[in-house]
Amino acid sequence: MRTRYVSLNEHVPQGPLRLEHFGLKEGTLPELAKDEVLLRPVAISVDPYMRACMTGGDNYTWGNPQYEIGRPISSWGVARVEASRNDDVGPSATVTGLVNWADLSIWRRASGPLSDLQPLDPVIKKPSHALGALGHGGLTAYYGIVDVARPKAGETMLISGAAGCVGSVAGQVARQLGVRVFGLAGTDEKCRILTERLKFDGAINYKSPDLEGAIRALLPDGPDIYFDNVGGDLTERIMWLMRRRARVIECGQIATYDNAGGFQVNVNPIHTNGLQWEGFTTIPYFDWAPGAYAQLAHWMRTGRMVALETERHGLESLPGAMVGLMRGENIGKMVVSL
């Protein structure tokens, strides 16, 4: 079977990704072996964590393997089963799992919490939602708010990367809990979406020439909780503005992923302001995912939550989607439909 696939032409240990770092190639798939499944991807997720798997190192990949030069890149996706020699996966099913950036992908079970294929929940009407608001992004946002941040009604929360997948869902979850939510985003258009579509209490363009003044105008005493998806210089500036004993929930550090050696945090404002700083990943919450997805889906059905997406089309658009994600071109989940 012939197939096309996207691979890395070289590892990129630091600096921005560029289109020439990727290649679109053709190859031949072998016949299915026992327990293998042939998948045709329908929608493919493009995620910030993948940048760490493109460096050629192993210092901050969070357990994910490095992508091999010339071999298909893989990420979470929704796919149709074209053929199966696995007793647990029937033909013609629609499933979610790790898939190659390819027209056709052979799945074989590996170890780890993300290794299995799962049937697509029939309540999900748009397959790509299973990769964003009703997928890992939604899981991260839901438990990042309800279990890690644990806000109280009436508290204020400031979210960086608020127009991204996790930030946009996190803000909406916090609003359901009675929290006053303010977002940081990189364009005025994104700020309008936060306040008009998602009903945030306020939004600030973090590229404002007087960012500190804009934050003080909305949050004179600083936020009770800062939910951080960005890291870097922006987060350091925010932490200097926070009141003593305020909480920082570290979810992501995308502003630093192009740096050699991964992200670093300056503890000076944490120490000086006596901040409570907690980082988390979703790994402890995989067993609880169905509950989060059910609640998020209910809020979507009842109009209390909106799933934002930036959708691109075709296998050849995957490199541009990854480059665009790292440049902040997405609003909500960056996804490629095939």
C-alpha positions as CSV (number, residue, x, y, z in Angstrom):
1,M,0.0,0.0,0.0
2,R,1.4,3.4,-1.0
3,T,1.0,6.3,1.3
4,R,2.2,9.9,1.8
5,Y,3.5,11.1,5.1
6,V,5.1,14.1,6.8
7,S,8.5,13.8,8.5
8,L,11.2,16.0,9.9
9,N,14.1,16.8,7.6
10,E,16.3,17.7,10.5
11,H,16.1,18.1,14.3
12,V,15.8,21.7,15.5
13,P,17.3,22.0,19.0
14,Q,16.5,25.7,19.3
15,G,15.1,28.6,17.4
16,P,11.8,28.8,15.4
17,L,10.4,26.0,13.3
18,R,10.3,26.7,9.6
19,L,8.5,24.9,6.7
20,E,11.8,23.6,5.3
21,H,12.3,21.6,8.5
22,F,9.5,19.3,7.3
23,G,9.1,17.1,4.2
24,L,6.2,15.4,2.5
25,K,7.3,12.0,1.4
26,E,5.9,8.8,-0.1
27,G,6.4,5.3,1.2
28,T,5.0,1.7,1.2
29,L,3.2,0.2,4.1
30,P,3.6,-3.6,4.8
31,E,0.8,-6.0,5.1
32,L,-1.0,-5.9,8.4
33,A,0.5,-8.2,11.0
34,K,-1.5,-9.8,13.8
35,D,-3.0,-7.3,16.2
36,E,-2.3,-4.4,13.9
37,V,-4.9,-1.9,12.6
38,L,-4.9,0.2,9.4
39,L,-6.1,3.7,10.0
40,R,-7.1,6.5,7.7
41,P,-6.9,9.8,9.7
42,V,-9.9,12.1,9.6
43,A,-8.5,14.9,11.9
44,I,-5.0,15.3,13.3
45,S,-4.1,17.3,16.4
46,V,-1.2,19.8,16.3
47,D,0.1,20.5,19.9
48,P,2.7,22.6,21.6
49,Y,4.3,19.5,23.4
50,M,5.4,18.3,20.0
51,R,8.0,21.0,19.7
52,A,10.0,19.2,22.4
53,C,10.0,16.1,20.3
54,M,11.7,17.8,17.4
55,T,14.9,18.9,19.2
56,G,16.9,15.7,19.0
57,G,17.5,15.8,22.7
58,D,15.7,14.2,25.7
59,N,15.8,16.9,28.3
60,Y,12.2,18.1,28.3
61,T,10.0,15.7,26.3
62,W,7.8,14.7,29.2
63,G,8.3,11.0,28.3
64,N,7.5,11.4,24.6
65,P,10.1,10.0,22.2
66,Q,11.9,12.2,19.7
67,Y,10.7,12.1,16.2
68,E,13.1,10.2,13.9
69,I,14.4,12.0,10.8
70,G,12.7,10.8,7.7
71,R,10.1,8.8,9.7
72,P,6.4,9.9,10.0
73,I,5.6,12.4,12.7
74,S,2.8,11.2,15.0
75,S,0.2,12.9,17.2
76,W,-3.3,12.4,18.6
77,G,-5.9,12.0,15.9
78,V,-9.3,10.7,14.9
79,A,-9.3,8.0,12.3
80,R,-11.4,5.5,10.4
81,V,-10.5,1.8,10.6
82,E,-9.8,0.7,7.1
83,A,-8.7,-2.9,8.0
84,S,-8.0,-4.7,11.3
85,R,-6.3,-7.8,12.5
86,N,-6.9,-6.9,16.1
87,D,-9.8,-8.6,17.9
88,D,-10.6,-5.5,19.9
89,V,-10.9,-3.1,17.0
90,G,-13.6,-3.8,14.4
91,P,-13.4,-2.6,10.8
92,S,-15.2,0.7,9.8
93,A,-15.1,2.0,13.4
94,T,-14.1,5.6,14.1
95,V,-11.5,5.8,16.8
96,T,-9.1,8.2,18.6
97,G,-5.5,7.5,19.3
98,L,-2.0,8.1,18.2
99,V,-1.7,8.3,14.4
100,N,1.0,9.1,11.9
101,W,0.9,12.3,9.9
102,A,0.1,10.2,6.9
103,D,-2.7,9.3,4.5
104,L,-2.7,5.8,6.0
105,S,-1.3,4.7,9.3
106,I,-0.6,1.3,10.9
107,W,-1.4,1.2,14.6
108,R,0.1,-1.3,16.9
109,R,-0.3,-1.4,20.7
110,A,2.5,0.0,22.8
111,S,2.9,0.7,26.5
112,G,1.7,3.8,28.3
113,P,-1.5,5.6,29.1
114,L,-2.0,6.9,25.5
115,S,-1.4,3.6,23.7
116,D,-4.9,2.3,23.1
117,L,-7.4,3.2,20.5
118,Q,-10.7,4.4,21.8
119,P,-14.0,4.5,19.9
120,L,-15.1,8.1,19.1
121,D,-17.9,9.1,21.6
122,P,-21.1,9.2,19.5
123,V,-22.2,12.4,21.3
124,I,-19.3,14.2,19.5
125,K,-20.8,15.6,16.3
126,K,-17.6,17.2,15.0
127,P,-14.6,14.7,15.1
128,S,-12.0,17.4,15.6
129,H,-13.7,18.4,18.9
130,A,-12.4,15.0,20.3
131,L,-8.9,16.5,19.9
132,G,-9.6,19.9,21.5
133,A,-12.4,21.0,23.8
134,L,-13.6,17.4,24.2
135,G,-10.1,15.9,24.1
136,H,-6.7,16.3,25.9
137,G,-7.0,20.1,25.8
138,G,-10.4,20.0,27.5
139,L,-9.1,17.5,30.0
140,T,-6.1,19.7,30.8
141,A,-8.3,22.8,31.2
142,Y,-11.0,21.0,33.3
143,Y,-8.8,19.4,35.9
144,G,-6.4,22.3,35.8
145,I,-9.2,24.5,37.1
146,V,-11.4,22.2,39.3
147,D,-8.6,20.1,40.9
148,V,-5.4,22.1,40.7
149,A,-6.5,25.8,40.9
150,R,-9.6,25.1,42.9
151,P,-10.9,28.6,42.7
152,K,-13.7,30.0,45.0
153,A,-16.7,31.9,43.6
154,G,-15.8,35.6,43.5
155,E,-12.1,35.2,43.0
156,T,-10.3,36.7,40.0
157,M,-8.3,34.6,37.6
158,L,-5.9,35.8,34.9
159,I,-5.1,33.4,32.0
160,S,-2.2,33.6,29.6
161,G,-2.7,32.1,26.2
162,A,-6.4,32.6,26.8
163,A,-7.4,32.3,23.2
164,G,-5.6,29.0,22.7
165,C,-7.2,25.6,23.2
166,V,-6.5,25.1,26.9
167,G,-6.8,28.7,27.9
168,S,-10.2,29.2,26.2
169,V,-11.7,26.2,27.9
170,A,-10.1,26.9,31.2
171,G,-11.6,30.3,31.3
172,Q,-15.0,29.0,30.5
173,V,-14.8,26.3,33.2
174,A,-13.7,28.9,35.7
175,R,-16.7,31.1,34.8
176,Q,-19.1,28.1,35.5
177,L,-17.6,28.2,39.1
178,G,-18.4,31.8,39.6
179,V,-14.9,33.2,39.0
180,R,-14.2,36.6,37.4
181,V,-12.0,35.7,34.4
182,F,-9.6,37.9,32.5
183,G,-7.5,36.8,29.5
184,L,-4.2,37.7,27.9
185,A,-4.0,37.2,24.2
186,G,-1.7,38.4,21.4
187,T,-4.1,40.3,19.1
188,D,-7.1,42.7,19.5
189,E,-9.2,40.2,17.5
190,K,-8.5,37.4,20.0
191,C,-9.3,39.8,22.9
192,R,-12.7,40.6,21.3
193,I,-13.4,36.8,20.9
194,L,-12.6,36.3,24.6
195,T,-15.0,39.0,25.8
196,E,-17.8,38.7,23.1
197,R,-18.0,35.0,22.4
198,L,-16.6,33.4,25.6
199,K,-17.9,36.1,27.9
200,F,-14.7,36.7,29.8
201,D,-14.9,39.6,32.2
202,G,-12.0,41.3,30.4
203,A,-9.1,40.8,28.0
204,I,-5.8,42.4,27.5
205,N,-3.4,42.4,24.5
206,Y,-0.2,41.3,26.1
207,K,1.7,43.2,23.3
208,S,0.3,46.5,24.7
209,P,3.0,49.1,25.2
210,D,1.8,49.5,28.8
211,L,0.9,46.0,29.8
212,E,1.4,46.6,33.5
213,G,-0.9,49.6,33.4
214,A,-3.6,47.7,31.5
215,I,-3.5,44.9,34.1
216,R,-3.6,47.3,37.0
217,A,-6.6,49.0,35.5
218,L,-8.6,45.8,35.4
219,L,-7.0,44.1,38.4
220,P,-5.8,46.8,40.8
221,D,-4.8,44.2,43.5
222,G,-3.6,41.6,41.0
223,P,-5.3,38.3,40.3
224,D,-6.0,35.7,43.0
225,I,-4.9,33.0,40.5
226,Y,-2.7,33.2,37.4
227,F,-3.3,30.3,35.1
228,D,-0.2,30.2,32.9
229,N,0.0,28.7,29.4
230,V,2.9,30.8,28.1
231,G,5.8,31.2,30.5
232,G,8.9,33.2,29.7
233,D,9.1,37.0,30.1
234,L,5.4,37.5,30.1
235,T,4.9,35.3,33.1
236,E,7.7,36.9,35.0
237,R,6.1,40.3,34.4
238,I,2.7,39.1,35.6
239,M,4.2,37.5,38.8
240,W,5.8,40.8,39.8
241,L,2.2,42.3,39.8
242,M,0.6,39.7,42.0
243,R,-0.3,40.2,45.6
244,R,1.4,38.1,48.3
245,R,0.2,34.5,48.6
246,A,-1.6,34.6,45.2
247,R,-1.5,31.3,43.3
248,V,0.3,30.5,40.0
249,I,-0.9,27.4,38.1
250,E,1.7,26.5,35.6
251,C,0.1,24.6,32.7
252,G,2.4,25.3,29.8
253,Q,5.5,27.4,28.7
254,I,5.1,27.7,24.9
255,A,7.1,30.9,24.8
256,T,10.2,29.0,25.8
257,Y,9.9,25.8,23.8
258,D,12.2,27.1,21.1
259,N,14.9,27.7,23.7
260,A,17.8,25.3,24.0
261,G,17.3,23.2,27.2
262,G,13.6,23.9,27.6
263,F,11.9,26.3,29.9
264,Q,13.3,28.0,33.0
265,V,11.5,29.9,35.7
266,N,12.8,32.9,37.6
267,V,12.0,32.3,41.2
268,N,12.6,36.0,42.3
269,P,9.0,37.2,42.0
270,I,7.8,33.9,43.5
271,H,10.0,34.4,46.5
272,T,9.5,38.2,46.9
273,N,5.7,38.0,46.6
274,G,5.4,34.8,48.5
275,L,3.5,33.2,45.6
276,Q,2.1,29.7,45.7
277,W,3.4,28.1,42.5
278,E,2.2,24.7,41.2
279,G,2.8,22.9,37.9
280,F,0.8,20.0,36.6
281,T,0.3,17.6,33.7
282,T,-2.8,15.6,32.8
283,I,-1.2,12.2,33.3
284,P,-2.7,11.7,36.8
285,Y,-6.2,12.5,35.4
286,F,-6.4,10.0,32.5
287,D,-8.6,7.6,34.5
288,W,-11.0,10.5,35.3
289,A,-11.2,11.7,31.7
290,P,-14.8,10.4,31.0
291,G,-16.2,12.6,33.8
292,A,-14.5,15.7,32.4
293,Y,-15.6,15.0,28.9
294,A,-19.2,14.4,29.9
295,Q,-19.4,17.7,31.8
296,L,-17.7,19.7,29.0
297,A,-20.0,18.1,26.4
298,H,-23.1,19.0,28.6
299,W,-21.9,22.7,28.8
300,M,-21.4,22.7,25.0
301,R,-24.9,21.2,24.3
302,T,-26.5,23.7,26.6
303,G,-24.7,26.7,25.1
304,R,-22.6,27.4,28.2
305,M,-19.3,26.6,26.5
306,V,-17.9,27.3,23.0
307,A,-15.2,25.2,21.3
308,L,-12.9,27.5,19.4
309,E,-10.9,25.9,16.5
310,T,-8.5,26.9,13.8
311,E,-9.0,24.3,11.2
312,R,-6.7,23.6,8.2
313,H,-7.2,21.1,5.5
314,G,-5.0,18.4,3.9
315,L,-1.9,16.4,4.8
316,E,0.3,19.0,3.2
317,S,-0.9,21.7,5.5
318,L,0.4,20.0,8.7
319,P,3.9,21.6,8.7
320,G,2.3,25.0,8.3
321,A,-0.1,24.3,11.1
322,M,2.8,23.4,13.4
323,V,4.8,26.4,12.5
324,G,1.7,28.6,12.8
325,L,0.9,27.2,16.2
326,M,4.3,28.1,17.5
327,R,3.8,31.6,16.1
328,G,0.4,32.0,17.9
329,E,-1.6,32.0,14.7
330,N,-4.3,29.8,16.1
331,I,-7.6,30.8,17.8
332,G,-8.6,27.8,20.0
333,K,-7.5,24.3,19.0
334,M,-5.1,24.0,15.9
335,V,-6.4,21.0,14.0
336,V,-5.9,19.6,10.5
337,S,-8.8,17.8,8.8
338,L,-8.0,15.3,6.1
